[in-house]
Amino acid sequence: MPRAFIAAAVLALAAALTGPPPALAQDAIKIGATAAITGAASTLGAMQGKLYEGWEQAQNEAGGIQVKSLNRKLPIKIIYYDDKSDPKVSVKFYEKLINDDKVGFLIGPMGSPVGFAATTVAERYKFPMLLGPSSDPKIFQRGFKTIQGVQDLATEWSRHYFDMHAKLGKVKTMALLTEDILFSRGVADGVKRFAGGAGIKVAVDEVAPQDTEDFTPLIARMKAANVQLAYIASYPPFFIKFAKQAAELGFTPAALHCPLCSAASVRSSLGPLAELVTGEIFWVPGMKLGDYRMLEAALQKSGVDAVQWSFAVSALIQLEVLRAGIEKAGTLDRDVVFATIRGMEVQTIGGLWKAKADGAGSITPFPIQIQSGKMVSIWPPEARTGEYVYPRTR
Amino acid sequence: MSRPYRALLTALLLLAAATPWIGSRYHVSFMFFLCMHLALTATYDIVGGYMGYVNLGHGAFFGLGAYVYGIGVRGGVHPLIALGLAALVAGLVARLIAVPVFRLRGVYFAIGTFGILKLLEVLAVNLGDVTGGTPGLSIPPTPSTLPTFYLMLGAAVAAVALNAGVAGSRLGLGLVSLREDEEVAEASGIDTRRLKANVFTLSALVPGLVGGIYMWQLTYINPPTAFGFEQSFAPVIMAMLGGTGTLAGPLVGTIFLTLIEEVLWSRLGYLQLAMYGAVLVFVGLVMPGGLMRSRFFSRAYRALALPDHYGYRAGAGGAR
């Protein structure tokens, strides 16, 4: 029995070290990523993996990606793992993608905390990584040479929204309530700047902990200041609690904004209270930018509802940029592809992408408004699928 | 310790030490986190298993160590000195909080220690100038992960050795008697207050060190990662699954759960969480005392001729 015990322990360890066989086609472009299928960021990214599968299928049915040096199209294979929204799990799986799965290219994870850790793997291996939904400025301030952002910095999140208000000129005062998390703090920093540029006075500016339950004093301050716009820089759960209490206390600003109001939980939890709430999103059905047909095919194949999982859709912009880079470079040499990407412009489903000097990309989300339970893109004019309704309270 | 058991531990140690040379960088990464969990579980079991106090704040020392290391390195302190500081500060904080938390017992102690963990999280969020606040704290990455791998392996070995040392000593006997009946232990001449404080402090040193090594390796920490639920509950679950209050329990529990998690996570995609839960429920139902108290392991354990004071034959078994 002791021998069996020892053998079992050693075999179990050896099995883990050996790991699963790659089982991949040899003649394929292998792209690696981790996805927030579970954990804190899964409210936004749970369907990220399924979308990758759908995009892979749609792309391969279209023949794959043209590689000029090989004079043919190659199919793609996207290998992804659930990082549980946990930085250390992400690190482990990016090591696996590079060493065991031998991927040719890396795209980034969902969320800045995970992005912080995952990019250290890319930097250690000098392995280029296109970074999608991880846009905290500090990620790019570390001077890493191997990462290139796709989205613009979190501080640029609401640029289009305040451009719109600058043009409309209706809002003069606003309240800013920030959930104390990485993403929201970045967004709020930008909001203060944009509001000033649009001639809007920030009458109330508060930061509240993530687990805030009682918003009464904050709402009272907003009511007293008689603000026209309440901007709640937060994740959906925080906003839902705020919006319900605001309605109970009779606080009905002319505009109510939450950057991630596109999440399905906002509409399902708030019901009619979600009506005419504004937010931002990278793509809504009906927007005809970039290769939207490939996206529609990916959505159909994966069975993912773009409206319900709109934020996960943004992760596909990384793949669009990578595909364009490979096609233009005409090679699978990732350093050459990466250098090419940094010097090019790509029309994506989220608008025109180009590399910025600070390491981030140029993709910023478009303002949307929930109208009759549906999301309508309201600005800029080229991405608009409907008219902005103001004020919210008629 | 019997010869076969020593041989098994030596083989596992050699296999782990050879990972950078026989495995890929991913295997090194996997082994790094396995050692991290083992170090946390083995030290948790000193308080949770032998002493019978379920410490849900064990992860607090890990987080504290990570922050002390990060702040130290950013301040220009040499990484090795920063590691020493991480362990030292964790030990000092444990000594300080031992006084109030050991006024509590049973479930109140568990809740109290969990409160300490959450208190540190709130402090990490609010002392932004020092800790980086919500955005977290980052340090420059080092080119090689080999030093951190061997440091973590060393920490795991130290934790298992500490666990074994406590189990086989007069201290361990004192802890078991305290677990069985605190009043009787006190009546028998054991200074229970001092004993508990000393053991609590001892059990905090390694997690502090482990937190520092983790920060060295990952270069980034934020409050939820440092003081999150996983850091708090993972050592408890692993120890219980392996069998609390047994020498091999933390080792078996850690290896078992880490392997299961790894295989499910990398192979099962969207079904992994359901499978993970099913495995935990199955083990809980079939082996309520943990793997080490299952029939298979019991036989192996007897065959390996481990002495009674490792806890399992006594049947008392600590906090289950």
Chai-1 contact restraints between the chains, C-beta under 6 A:
chainA,res_idxA,chainB,res_idxB,connection_type,confidence,min_distance_angstrom,max_distance_angstrom,comment,restraint_id
A,M1,B,R299,contact,1.0,0.0,6.0,A-B,restraint_1
A,M1,B,A300,contact,1.0,0.0,6.0,A-B,restraint_2
A,M1,B,A303,contact,1.0,0.0,6.0,A-B,restraint_3
A,P2,B,P4,contact,1.0,0.0,6.0,A-B,restraint_4
A,P2,B,A303,contact,1.0,0.0,6.0,A-B,restraint_5
A,P2,B,L304,contact,1.0,0.0,6.0,A-B,restraint_6
A,F5,B,A300,contact,1.0,0.0,6.0,A-B,restraint_7
A,I6,B,L8,contact,1.0,0.0,6.0,A-B,restraint_8
A,A12,B,L259,contact,1.0,0.0,6.0,A-B,restraint_9
A,A16,B,L259,contact,1.0,0.0,6.0,A-B,restraint_10
A,A16,B,E262,contact,1.0,0.0,6.0,A-B,restraint_11
A,L17,B,G23,contact,1.0,0.0,6.0,A-B,restraint_12
A,L17,B,H27,contact,1.0,0.0,6.0,A-B,restraint_13
A,P20,B,S266,contact,1.0,0.0,6.0,A-B,restraint_14
A,P20,B,R267,contact,1.0,0.0,6.0,A-B,restraint_15
A,T38,B,L273,contact,1.0,0.0,6.0,A-B,restraint_16
A,Y81,B,S266,contact,1.0,0.0,6.0,A-B,restraint_17
A,P87,B,T225,contact,1.0,0.0,6.0,A-B,restraint_18
A,K92,B,S29,contact,1.0,0.0,6.0,A-B,restraint_19
A,E95,B,R25,contact,1.0,0.0,6.0,A-B,restraint_20
A,E95,B,Y26,contact,1.0,0.0,6.0,A-B,restraint_21
A,E95,B,S29,contact,1.0,0.0,6.0,A-B,restraint_22
A,K96,B,Y26,contact,1.0,0.0,6.0,A-B,restraint_23
A,N99,B,S24,contact,1.0,0.0,6.0,A-B,restraint_24
A,N99,B,R25,contact,1.0,0.0,6.0,A-B,restraint_25
A,N99,B,Y26,contact,1.0,0.0,6.0,A-B,restraint_26
A,D100,B,S24,contact,1.0,0.0,6.0,A-B,restraint_27
A,D100,B,Y26,contact,1.0,0.0,6.0,A-B,restraint_28
A,P113,B,N222,contact,1.0,0.0,6.0,A-B,restraint_29
A,F116,B,Y220,contact,1.0,0.0,6.0,A-B,restraint_30
A,A117,B,L218,contact,1.0,0.0,6.0,A-B,restraint_31
A,A117,B,Y220,contact,1.0,0.0,6.0,A-B,restraint_32
A,T120,B,P141,contact,1.0,0.0,6.0,A-B,restraint_33
A,T120,B,T219,contact,1.0,0.0,6.0,A-B,restraint_34
A,E123,B,P141,contact,1.0,0.0,6.0,A-B,restraint_35
A,D180,B,T134,contact,1.0,0.0,6.0,A-B,restraint_36
A,I181,B,T134,contact,1.0,0.0,6.0,A-B,restraint_37
A,L182,B,T134,contact,1.0,0.0,6.0,A-B,restraint_38
A,L182,B,P135,contact,1.0,0.0,6.0,A-B,restraint_39
